[in-house]
Amino acid sequence: MPFSKIVFMWGDPIYIKRDASPGETESKRIELETTLIKLTEEADRIACGK
């Protein structure tokens, strides 16, 4: 689309062990969710020129 602005964001890799316990898995899920929210907010700020 003409006059469109695209922002591509990425964060550091998030690793989880194959034999992770359910608690470790949940901790990594929360870390992933938090990271995605922060990246989305930053991309929105950049795209909107703020």
Secondary structure, DSSP 8 states (H G I E B T S, - for coil): -TT--------------TT--HHHHHHHHHHHHHHHHHHHHHHHHHHTT-
